[in-house]
Amino acid sequence: MRGVVPRKGDKHVHDGLLRQRYGYARLSRRERVAAWCTVVGITTVVITVILSATNAVSAQQAIAMALPAAVTALSGMLGLFIPDAWTAWRRGFRQGCEAAMRWPSDSDGTEGTTTTTSPRREQSKRSG
């Protein structure tokens, strides 16, 4: 079981967060949907460009066709780049919480400002 879960001091801790694929693996259902959205979005973008270049549609119709085509293509590409967005969001939230726990809190209520003296120095002045 050793080496399966990355430890805090391990230099390869971030490699454990990446999805590992060995050899050819079949795409998940989400990745297939993302691939199809990308293909459909790019196809509709190309059709929109051709129709507007040949003046077959008005400018308002071209914009109405281009907006959903671009959204479909971009969402499909994002789905391919980030296949499991929910897991990525949870990991980012956890990293943010851990960073907040490490950040020293100010007792006087000033957020985001740094003081010139550290809290440890203030404690040593009080005790001495």
Stockholm file with secondary structure:
# STOCKHOLM 1.0

chainA/1-128         MRGVVPRKGDKHVHDGLLRQRYGYARLSRRERVAAWCTVVGITTVVITVILSATNAVSAQQAIAMALPAAVTALSGMLGLFIPDAWTAWRRGFRQGCEAAMRWPSDSDGTEGTTTTTSPRREQSKRSG
#=GR chainA/1-128 SS CTTTSCCTTCTTTTGGGSCCCCSCCCCCHHHHHHHHHHHHHHHHHHHHHHHHHTTCSCHHHHHHHHHHHHHHHHHHHHHHHSSCHHHHHHHHHHHHHHHHHHSCCCTTCCCSCCCSSCHHHHHHHHHC
#=GC SS_cons         CTTTSCCTTCTTTTGGGSCCCCSCCCCCHHHHHHHHHHHHHHHHHHHHHHHHHTTCSCHHHHHHHHHHHHHHHHHHHHHHHSSCHHHHHHHHHHHHHHHHHHSCCCTTCCCSCCCSSCHHHHHHHHHC
//
